[in-house]
Amino acid sequence: MADVLDQSEIDALLAAVDAGDVEEEENSIQIFSRHRRDLESVEVRPYDFKRPERVSKDQMRSLQTLHEAFARNFGAALSGFLRTIVEVKVANCEQMTYAEFISGLPNPTSFNLIEAKPLEGQICLEISPLIIYPIIDRLLGGTNQELFIPQRPMTLIETRLISKVTNRGLSALEEAWLGIKELKFTIVATESNPQLVQIVPPNEVVIVIGFELKMSNRAGTMNLCIPYNVIEPIMEDLAAQSWFNASRSHANEAIQRQIGQTLNQAVVTVTGLLAETTITVRDLMGLSPGDLLMTERTASSPIVLSVEDEKRFFAHIGQHKGSRALRIVRPIRAGDRI
């Protein structure tokens, strides 16, 4: 047992320190020097080389924000497809090794391998049978009451039915990633036993986004596994500032192209306005078949072509293949008097 100093010895030691007779030990410690004085005061943090932290916290937050938008869009798409309210939300977002991810999955399950062109490699989408079979039961007209969850791989018919759900999920995923990079997601293979699929080495770092799906009185999980080497080329774009700037940018060419393609398919109403005039209510009530309405416009003057009641062009009226037709002369300019 160490010696205990009495009060007089303590007072003498403090006086010697104040007088400068006793030198204080330096607090700075060279951790990487050959001669270290005190290892107990050195902060040593464990580092697991099997599970390195390769994704920063900002990038993880950006991934979580991105997939929260995916969850909202996917839930809305499923609700419309199944004619019932389906709630999809992000449960967790973490990085781990591929072996840890695989060991936590049930067997059998719906394990889908997905390619994200133009990125190289594959990502995984796993959907729990606890929510797959209620969805299949709903598609086939069931009520999900007293539904039995079989412990077997899905049949070919069940796989085809659930592909309608996964395809909607991939469309929502493409829309969510559009602010970062335009990707094309396609399912290349489907497996029931995740242990048989080895897309990356067991110690490779993967990012796992866990989702919770709720439909009526049923609930299940869905996991999206993204290997780090797949999204490594675009990791710099996932910084928080870049992500929020991209979401606020209205000049994104991909978004403009998508909006333009959608608007090009919109149906509009086109009408030809021959002439306009004004009459009194008494004259209007006295109109009968055969009456003539006089206007100030001559028969040879161009008529106005309106698109959705907006006057856009001047045109001449004529005939084409036995039908009335309008030939556009020129667009209406700002200084034209109509």
C-alpha positions, -999 to +999 in steps of 0.1 A: +000+000+000+014+035-009+026+058+018+001+085+029+014+120+035+004+139+066-007+175+066+028+189+074+044+170+045+016+182+021+022+219+032+060+215+027+055+200-008+031+228-018+055+255-005+084+239-025+063+240-056+055+276-051+091+285-045+103+267-077+123+241-058+102+213-074+096+212-112+062+203-124+060+175-150+050+185-184+014+176-194+022+172-231+028+136-241+043+125-274+021+096-283+043+084-311+076+089-294+099+060-284+098+070-247+063+076-233+059+086-197+023+080-189+001+057-210-029+061-186-036+097-195-033+091-233-067+088-250-067+056-271-096+049-293-102+014-308-102+011-346-117-020-361-100-027-395-128-051-403-154-023-400-139+010-410-160+042-410-156+052-447-187+074-450-188+107-431-217+118-409-227+145-434-229+120-462-249+096-441-274+124-432-276+132-469-284+096-478-310+095-451-327+127-463-326+114-499-343+081-490-369+098-468-381+114-500-380+080-516-401+066-488-428+092-492-430+087-530-430+049-527-457+050-500-479+072-522-473+049-553-482+018-532-513+034-518-526+041-552-517+007-566-532-013-537-562+010-531-553+013-494-531+034-472-495+022-471-470+040-449-433+038-457-407+055-435-370+053-429-362+033-397-324+035-397-294+044-418-261+029-409-229+014-423-217-021-416-200-050-433-217-071-459-214-101-437-232-084-408-260-073-432-265-108-446-265-125-411-294-103-400-317-113-428-344-140-426-344-171-449-365-173-470-371-137-481-374-116-512-338-107-521-334-086-553-302-077-570-303-043-587-280-026-612-278+012-611-265+023-645-241+040-652-226+030-618-207-003-617-217-031-593-249-042-578-271-032-548-296-052-529-332-047-520-346-071-494-384-071-485-396-091-456-422-119-461-442-103-433-453-076-456-449-094-490-477-119-484-502-093-471-495-073-503-500-105-525-532-113-506-544-078-512-537-080-549-556-113-551-587-098-534-581-110-498-588-092-466-555-101-447-576-115-419-561-147-404-534-146-431-508-174-428-472-164-436-456-195-453-420-204-446-410-212-481-396-195-512-420-175-533-436-192-563-433-179-598-468-163-597-460-146-564-427-134-578-445-119-608-470-102-585-444-087-562-424-074-592-452-049-598-444-035-563-406-035-568-409-018-601-428+011-585-401+012-558-373+015-585-392+043-602-395+062-569-358+055-563-348+070-596-368+101-588-352+104-554-316+101-568-323+125-597-310+155-576-276+137-573-272+118-605-295+104-632-295+066-625-314+037-642-323+010-617-332-025-630-336-058-613-312-084-627-319-114-603-341-125-575-331-150-548-349-164-517-318-173-497-295-143-491-267-165-480-263-177-516-257-142-529-222-127-527-220-093-545-191-080-525-165-095-501-178-102-466-156-074-450-166-048-476-184-017-461-220-013-472-246+013-464-279-001-452-311+019-452-339+002-433-375+010-440-407+001-422-438-006-442-473-005-427-505-016-444-538-018-424-530-042-395-498-056-411-462-044-409-429-055-423-394-042-431-375-034-463-337-030-465-317-013-492-280-023-492-256-001-511-220-012-513-195+016-508-176+008-539-208+012-560-215+049-550-179+058-543-176+078-576-205+101-565-198+103-527-184+139-530-218+150-544-235+136-512-221+163-490-248+181-471-243+214-488-242+199-523-273+178-516-294+208-504-281+230-532-290+203-557-325+200-543-331+238-546-317+241-581-343+249-607-319+247-636-313+210-634-313+198-670-326+164-662-356+177-643-363+202-671-361+174-697-385+152-677-410+180-672-408+188-709-414+152-719-445+151-697-459+184-710-454+173-746-480+145-740-506+169-725-538+173-744-549+210-751-580+224-767-576+246-798-604+268-811-608+293-839-624+326-831-641+340-862-652+373-848-665+391-817-693+416-812-716+430-785-754+430-783-779+439-757-797+414-735-830+423-753-815+416-787-801+383-773-835+372-761-851+381-794-827+360-815-843+333-837-830+309-864-821+328-896-811+361-878-777+376-888-751+389-865-731+418-879-694+423-869-667+447-879-643+420-892-642+413-929-645+378-943-610+379-957-592+390-925-574+364-905-591+348-875-577+343-840-565+308-830-568+302-793-551+275-772-569+267-739-587+301-743-554+320-747-551+339-781-519+326-796-519+327-835-535+343-866-549+319-891-570+317-923-600+295-925-603+270-954-610+234-963-588+203-962-600+168-973-636+178-970-632+193-935-629+228-922-593+237-915-572+266-901-539+275-916-516+293-892-502+326-906-481+338-877-480+340-839-497+369-821-471+395-809-473+418-780-481+449-801-509+433-821-544+447-817-570+419-816 
